[in-house]
Amino acid sequence: MRFLKWLGLALAGLAVIALLASGGVVLTDRMGRPAPPDPTALIAKATAYHVRIRRDDFGVPHVLGPRDADVAFGLGYAHSEDDFATIQEAALATRGELAALKGRQAAPGDYLVRLMRVWPTVNAHYGELPPDVRAVLKAYADGVNFYAAKHPGAAAPDLLPLTGKDTLAGFVFKTPLFYGLQETLEALIKPTSGKPMAPIGSNGVAVAPSRSADGATRLLVNSHQPYAGPVAWYEAVLQSGEGWHVAGGFFPGSPFMLHGHNEHLGWANTVNQPDLVDIYQLTINPKDPGQYRLDGAWKDFEKSDAAIRVKIAGPLIWTAHKEVLWSAHGPVMKTDHGVFALRYAGMGTARQPLQYFRLNKARDMAEWRAAMALQALPSINYIYGDEKGNIGYVYNGQFPDRIASVDWKKTLPGDRSDLIWKRYRPFSATPQIWNPKSGLVFNSNNTPFQATGPQDALKPRDFPASMGLETGMTNRAWRALETFGADPKITAEAFRRYKFDVAYSSRSDMAKVLAAVAALDPKGDAGIQAAQALLAGWDRRTNVESRGAALAVLTALPIAEDLGAGKRVGARGALAKAMATLNTHFGRVDPQWGQVNRIIRGKLDLPIDGGPDTYRAVYGEAQPDGRLKAADGDTLIMFVTWDRAGTLSSESIHQFGSATLDPRSPHYADQTPLFVAMKLKPVRFTEAALKGHIEEDYAPGDRRPRRTAR
């Protein structure tokens, strides 16, 4: 789940970059912009809310209020205390105004907001949401506004005031990007670019009482996200007098728990990527480029102007203009190899918050499944467990109701209106498994046809090819089968051990890389011979002591990139490059993996187990000194348990801590040592569990002393 990380790559070929050199108006002052709001008016709105924020001994906010809206206000304020800058950037990005703050590199995202018609969708459908949902959206925005008003200078020009529509726009903009819309755009702009092969994703596992050694129901919540940015996890516990009581992960700008648990049930999410985007090649009228052919007649494009304000330097703002086209299919892209229209799942949808809120407040499996049946979320796998011992798996998606006889994976002719689908398949037709005999469901970004024991597995023949369901397996999926799937009576200790597995399966892509290296003719090169011997003896584990992991991972990464770019796999070149990197920076090709694989936060610089596509997932960014700095993968992890009697307990860990951006806080990196040691802390979900562990108790706006690092 990393939409903005890839957005620049996906849109790199857009003419919006070139347009920055074309016509526009340079503004050296703020003439013509709305005046900033009076902070006293924003502060006055806070009197409508009554909420307490209790920070536990790890700084995690426990937000308590009589109404749902009070709690949403408190969450907006608490999250702003820890990460206002990211919330601000997320809001400006969803408005299509981030380039005015960040400059040219943010312009493609601003253009995409216009292309996707985010704000016309929000304005058309905001009033259709139920009052309780709109109240939460508005209250969250009011909480962020209150923080900004109380901290003069924190907010960028033009940010305030945020509204409930801003909160909604974040969902409208982000959700279609999780299933790969950005990759489709990239391939459309640059057909030879291929698809990135790095299997970055998430894990979710649920074990029923029948498969647990102690009769408990267990749920693993293990999404892989960037360590920082607009889709980095933030942990909180919310409790209102209206029945909203949840613990789990939140994104900047989201008032709803996206995955985690309430008292009765919980769920984990993983990214799925079925075929939810269709591309149509349009025939343009040679006499009028403003028209395309549909059903034998010329039809006018819908046209609008994307006026994108781009920061040049200091106060200099360049307003660039780019035409936005729409056809009957959807948004239109002009490329150097044709004009194409897109139609994608979630287009024009603005009910996502409704579904999230109903999931948050569901009290049993029936209510939770009813919330899923709203079909407001275009994708994402769900792994479910509850206090009654029910478990389930939903390969969720808004699956277009397509004509069966058409190959929807290919570019479609744009002149046939019968190929423009109008409806989605019903929720009952979505791939899902409930209470399987095997007592196990899981997903690690793999095919839905390998999600449980073989006796309960979904069958491809039961789903039409037009749904475009995934068929591939990740290393993590293979290892799930080889660990959770091979254990008929899973203990609490085994469940934990399997989650922190650091191995590559013999069926994984890594194993294929090793085979390719072994098959190389060394041609008398003693270095290659030694490297082959090292990898032949490697146990395919990424523990910090490993002497083979560094060479293996550094060899495999460029091979995966070559595969993704449609290039010939170059095992010899990849091996030579990895050897050179290790020799240059470590003086040997077999340094311990912990010397290379590091997690760095403030003054902490620690070795860390795990690697790309292992269950203990760590994705590192190469540093000038040859080390890999962990930047993605395991982040907020939760173990949720209902014992035989249905009593809830849960544990969690974050890779850093609750203070996302404040290095002066004791909670800037206080969880990192536990995270490295693969240990967790208790989630203090109830008032009884929280008692004696409250570090701070305050209402939003109360002066809080600056915490100093321990």
Steps between C-alpha positions, in 0.01 A plus 500: 500500500737793369314715252703822523831318504437383146295793377793697363626191319157415366444847358856584400410526134203729545507821305425681824873513566568650161218747541693668779711654223191620316248774560414604850488794730778564748366626828745673731246570771174360623271736312185324401528226763243471778591666826606254772222422750487664838659253748253606767214366288672163468571494872139587580378187320681286756242596763255267326714197588571327830788255498800379702827377353687257725850410388617163628858423596591455133334827404213328318191724514187356659223737395188500718181697441122476541425519127663359190557855376681591824738207452564587134584857604740368764667263255551780247667708771712216645624382162584860410713526814708209375496552123334822391738548207393173338130562561546840337677357196234230462227765507674723246566198277133403496406859418746496210693785660819333619719645223443847644680378812742236367570620149526334162535142622149512649333625179418153359298418812315829479415424140383150593252647748341688209518205267323276753235769566555468872330824596201479265440156655531635855275798435236287331479229767607646835142586593389144424706356785303433820513777763706294745771444239507866398521600866814289544660632181435859607611446859832350393565802278405730788754324721777560248389864458504548876855371523613731219325799657671427830839476331547813286733447208442124482255514209595574143328787318159399365470186718246627750226441558473128434146371467322168505527502122879507529485189718274328246722602208790306649303177465377583150854572381693221672288187478522441122879533520543202731416237239747625240333782310835681505671201333238502226565869441872438485462217250264713291744789486808283456397157363850349529541588866353174628358442844711522818568149625602571860232312699442774755174437681347376824406196705177401668428171679203374701495172692178349632463324837504164321856563382632663818663285764313691773168556324562870442423708193808684374538782251821643356475860374818565301475758223826603334522875454767769461652605831396861440264698279129516417443123525712431809318343793404690812370309802210618715220373722159667468203471734172689483179479696324413175669161461805590293783315675791392282877453510723484197656683212407837352643691205566875512167660412284199590268513802414130466696200618601336174594167651534367852219399736207602713373307802328233295690455175798609295651486157826534310542647153735407219521650154345306214535591134227344290428647158294803596614743230407495132674695226324606181678634193304784353460595135536876463315700239769604247306821438438583866743377772236587758288203392524119522296230331237304692243269341567643155458867598740776605463602862646806672746459785406656831770759562626684804811692596741380767650820638793373705684742725868401518755642740811613315702651784405686816176689433514447123199300380446397140144416402520243222202398290436150369191379320309213659290281271225253579315261274198280564748242631677723752822706516699538178877494454680624191828319434753488219349169386131584512210639702361273771212505745490321834220349702584374847338358811404765750466773239253756629456319834483703823353251749832364629469667845154349544637149458801561725283644777252211482789252514640682805170474686395149393416282800500159338574317178158574350537875548857494373401310185210741447751784510717322246195453278478879465777455240636850539865392502642409158759244616702358795498153655341455841597235758237481776475352851260547792414412859266219394780313323395598148772563243473611139674626190360744244679575174322832495446701186257699293510254213357647179214306347672440167402316183641149535609456137751791503868484598501784751875480557561649157448856385136527395349679200366833620226530241263240655270616778411141588854464640443785749387307808250669730463263798701291744454134581315445831688442824375142505706437185820623666754226584464429872548220750319472834575259784697248291549149636873559502457774762742730316480791257787718387616738230845632416418681175447170323226335301165449674518137389767436766342651810421203723537122516462311170167351603348848529678677215314715251495362145593712196220341299243663730603852398487650151826599335360853462556554874875490440583324827865462595671164460851567634672414826749700706774351713294604801204302371714189452642541848151545645411160358824351630453640853140581599370263232711204615412528870169332597502635858655846512616621840531866597879468485493337156262765365747765606800308363337450161428871472868583550622237254806626308534225240452466125309199373650253253208604276574873520645738244809519720551128450479556124766771526725264691450235233588750227819596683593136553457436128749770399824394337764672716745487209787462740403803709594407856281776641189369330586146603530611862170691477326196352633284783382754758147512358486123453561462872264776608195380696275765337451677834536873562601498866751768598778243543462360149811512279312430176196728524676821392634354175171323427275802558726744316515258206127436494381862510634612159383175344148575622529849354613357166204263496263786580643708217463214253875464465706188471588365842870568555612271781870548426477878494284510813740272685803702392337825608407357840853367550650835409270688739581270791873494431512878470312577819562198722823354364340161439206341321372328814448766768245417761154602385465722805796708385311580180135494604436787744216687660594861575298741707655804661802379697399136465679299231424131544536176303166347408391152396287442193507599138295564187198268475571311822228478763719725712493748214769768476561705185812713514612805306863492387722751680828655379691277742353184349258427780127454457290732714164342583226718355207270430344168596396398850368807677205485740453133592211371711431161658132476596368208707161392630550213742273198530255707703501788250712734713701747296871577530728669250858608451662737256829652394598793279837530329564840660245633746200728528696826456540481124683830444623619839857383574480672839226266615576187702261325262692585186680164498407327825339204324788443258707273731193283564423498128855386420478229767169385345313565824167673557336718763147469642215689339325657799155475350283526812489754779619233741800419283584869458482575872846566640650551154384853420793730429290806412131584528377821336236663286599624153655843531628451854863602530720193494857526622758421236608144554873441498671193362583232754 
